[in-house]
Amino acid sequence: RRRVGDAPAKEMPYCVLGSLAKALRHVGNPDAAARVEADFEASLTQKDRIAYAAGRDGQWGLEARKVKGGANALECRSEHPTLLHVSRTHAVAVCNGLLFDHNEAQPLPLTRANLDRCIGAPYVDQRNRAYEFHPKPSKKRKAM
């Protein structure tokens, strides 16, 4: 039986949202992580799941910011969960020097060996499409 916060079974291709949810939990945002997890099934109907995640940011209480020029996973140093493609068929989230993969029970140190492990093949250094997910700024009311 699956516990709250556990990633779904590995057979399902939840790498995009599963990795993001794990990173959000790690940085102390379990509410956003739960909202992301609630969209796991809906994401499977999408051709571009990273674009889907970026477009759902507001419903999750987040603000997705596209990383200009893309990102190399090994160079990501953001304190905010950053979702990026690491191969043609796989995506992970990185944050604070850690790698979050929906197939891994715990975050891994962000190293080439761990990226290779997550991809199942050697990681190729290149800049890939990426989005940082920041907490959505609260709207402040103007003082009268």
PyMOL commands that set and color helices and strands:
alter all, ss='L'
color gray80, all
select helices_A, chain A and resi 15-26+30-38+40-43+49-55+57-60+73-75+112-119
alter helices_A, ss='H'
color red, helices_A
select strands_A, chain A and resi 62-66+82-87+90-95+98-100+108-109+130-135
alter strands_A, ss='S'
color yellow, strands_A
deselect
rebuild
show_as cartoon
